[in-house]
C-alpha cells in the first residue's frame, strides 16, 4: 500500500501569479504559465531553497535563522476566495492583492487538506503542502487600494480560508486550466493533538 494515496479530488488551475519584488509591493503579477524549479516558481521573490525564519516559527528558531523554504508557493482555492470576499462585503477578491501564486477550483475544504499532501499537475509538476497559511495584515494595504476601507476586514474574513503554503517536490510547469490531483498521506490523525495544544505555549 503506497504511503500517499491519489484521491478522486481533481481541481483546475484558474489563476497563476508571482511576486517579483515583495519589498516594492506584495501584489502578484498574473501569468498564464509558471515554471516550478526546486527553488520555487521562477521569478518569485518568495522562492529559494532556503529563507530567513519569520514570526510563524519563533517557537523553533530566533527570527532571521536560515531554514528550509517550505513557503515557495501560496496556493488558494477559488471557493475560499469567494467566501472571504463575501465575508468582507465585496463582490470578488483578486488573488493578486494577496500575493498568491496559484488558485485552484474544485477541491473541497482546500485550506484544511492534510500537511504533506501532494498537488500534482497533469504535466507531472508536484507540490508538497506544508501547512495552512494563516492570514496576516500585510494584504490590507493593497486591498484598500482596490476596495477602500475593506483591507482591515481581511484577516478575520480569511481565518480558516487562506489556503496553504507549499514547496516543489518535482520540477515542471503549471498552466492555466491544468488539472491538479490531490494525493493525501495514508496515516491517521495523531491522537495526542488535543493534549499537545493544551500543553503548548
C-alpha positions in Angstrom: 0.0 0.0 0.0 1.5 3.4 -1.0 2.1 5.9 1.7 0.5 8.6 -0.4 -3.0 7.9 -1.8 -4.2 9.5 -5.0 -7.7 10.8 -4.3 -10.7 11.3 -6.5 -10.4 15.1 -6.0 -9.1 16.9 -9.0 -9.0 20.6 -9.2 -8.3 23.0 -12.0 -5.9 25.9 -12.0 -7.8 29.1 -12.6 -5.1 31.7 -11.7 -1.3 31.8 -11.6 0.9 34.7 -10.5 4.3 35.6 -9.0 5.6 38.4 -6.8 8.7 39.9 -8.5 9.8 42.1 -5.6 8.0 41.9 -2.3 9.9 44.8 -0.8 8.4 47.0 -3.5 4.9 45.5 -3.4 3.1 42.5 -2.2 0.8 42.3 -5.2 1.4 39.4 -7.6 1.5 39.6 -11.4 -0.9 37.3 -13.2 0.7 34.9 -15.7 -0.6 32.1 -17.9 2.2 29.6 -17.2 4.5 29.2 -14.2 7.8 27.2 -14.3 8.4 25.5 -10.9 12.0 24.5 -10.0 13.3 23.0 -6.8 13.9 26.7 -5.7 10.2 27.5 -6.3 8.4 29.4 -9.0 10.7 31.2 -11.5 10.5 35.0 -11.0 9.0 34.7 -7.5 10.6 36.7 -4.7 9.3 34.2 -2.1 11.2 31.4 -3.8 14.6 30.0 -3.0 15.7 26.7 -1.4 16.1 28.5 2.0 14.6 31.5 3.7 15.0 33.6 6.8 12.7 32.4 9.6 9.8 34.7 10.4 7.2 35.2 13.2 5.5 32.0 12.3 8.3 29.8 13.6 9.7 31.9 16.6 8.8 28.9 18.8 11.5 27.0 17.0 14.1 29.5 15.8 15.3 33.1 16.5 13.9 35.4 13.8 16.2 35.6 10.8 17.6 32.0 11.2 18.3 30.4 7.8 15.8 27.5 7.3 14.4 25.3 4.5 11.9 27.2 2.4 8.6 25.4 2.6 6.7 28.5 1.7 7.7 28.8 -2.0 4.0 28.7 -3.2 0.9 30.4 -1.7 -2.0 28.3 -3.0 -5.6 29.2 -2.5 -9.0 27.8 -3.7 -11.5 29.8 -5.8 -14.2 28.7 -3.3 -12.3 30.1 -0.3 -11.6 33.3 -2.1 -15.3 33.7 -2.8 -16.2 33.1 0.8 -13.6 35.6 2.0 -14.9 38.2 -0.4 -18.5 37.6 0.9 -17.4 37.9 4.5 -15.7 41.2 3.6 -18.8 42.5 1.8 -17.2 42.8 -1.7 -18.1 41.1 -4.9 -14.8 39.4 -5.6 -11.2 39.4 -4.2 -8.4 39.5 -6.7 -5.7 36.9 -5.6 -3.0 39.3 -6.9 -3.8 41.5 -3.9 -2.8 38.6 -1.6 0.5 37.9 -3.3 -0.9 34.5 -4.3 1.0 32.0 -6.6 -1.9 29.7 -7.6 -5.7 29.4 -7.3 -7.3 26.0 -7.7 -11.0 25.4 -8.2 -12.8 22.1 -7.2 -11.1 20.7 -4.2 -13.4 21.0 -1.1 -12.2 22.4 2.2 -8.9 23.2 0.5 -7.4 25.2 3.4 -7.6 22.1 5.5 -6.0 19.5 3.3 -3.5 17.5 5.4 0.1 18.6 5.7 2.4 16.6 3.4 -0.4 16.2 0.8 0.7 16.5 -2.8 -0.8 18.6 -5.5 0.2 17.0 -8.8 -0.4 18.7 -12.1 -1.4 16.8 -15.2 2.1 17.5 -16.6 3.8 16.0 -13.6 4.9 19.1 -11.6 4.2 18.4 -8.0 3.9 20.5 -4.9 4.1 19.3 -1.2 1.7 21.0 1.1 3.5 22.4 4.1 0.5 23.6 6.2 -2.4 26.1 6.4 -1.4 29.6 5.5 -2.6 31.7 8.5 -3.9 35.2 7.4 -1.9 38.3 8.3 -2.4 42.0 8.0 0.0 42.6 5.0 -2.7 42.3 2.3 -4.7 45.1 4.0 -2.9 47.9 2.1 -3.2 46.5 -1.4 -6.8 45.5 -0.7 -7.6 49.1 0.4 -6.2 50.3 -2.8 -8.8 48.3 -4.8 -11.6 48.3 -2.2 -11.2 51.4 0.0 -11.9 50.8 3.7 -12.1 47.0 3.3 -8.5 46.0 3.9 -8.8 45.8 7.7 -11.5 43.2 7.4 -9.3 40.7 5.5 -7.5 39.0 8.4 -10.7 38.0 10.2 -12.6 37.1 7.0 -9.8 34.9 5.8 -9.4 32.9 9.0 -9.5 29.2 8.1 -9.7 30.0 4.3 -6.3 31.5 3.5 -5.1 28.4 1.6 -1.9 26.6 2.1 1.9 27.1 1.6 3.8 24.5 -0.5 7.1 23.7 -1.9 8.3 22.0 -5.1 8.9 18.2 -5.0 9.0 17.6 -8.7 10.0 20.3 -11.2 7.9 21.2 -14.1 5.4 23.8 -15.3 1.9 24.7 -14.4 -0.5 26.3 -16.8 -4.0 27.9 -16.6 -6.7 25.3 -17.0 -4.5 22.4 -16.0 -5.9 19.7 -13.8 -4.3 19.1 -10.4 -5.0 15.9 -8.4 -4.8 15.8 -4.6 -2.8 13.0 -3.0 -3.0 12.5 0.8 -0.9 10.7 3.3 -2.2 7.3 4.3 -2.0 7.8 8.1 -4.4 8.5 10.9 -4.6 11.9 12.7 -2.1 11.9 15.6 -4.2 11.0 18.7 -2.4 13.4 21.1 -3.2 16.6 19.2 -5.7 18.0 21.8 -3.2 17.2 24.6 -0.4 18.9 22.7 -2.4 22.0 22.2 -3.2 22.2 25.9 0.4 22.0 26.8 1.7 24.4 24.1 3.0 27.9 24.7 
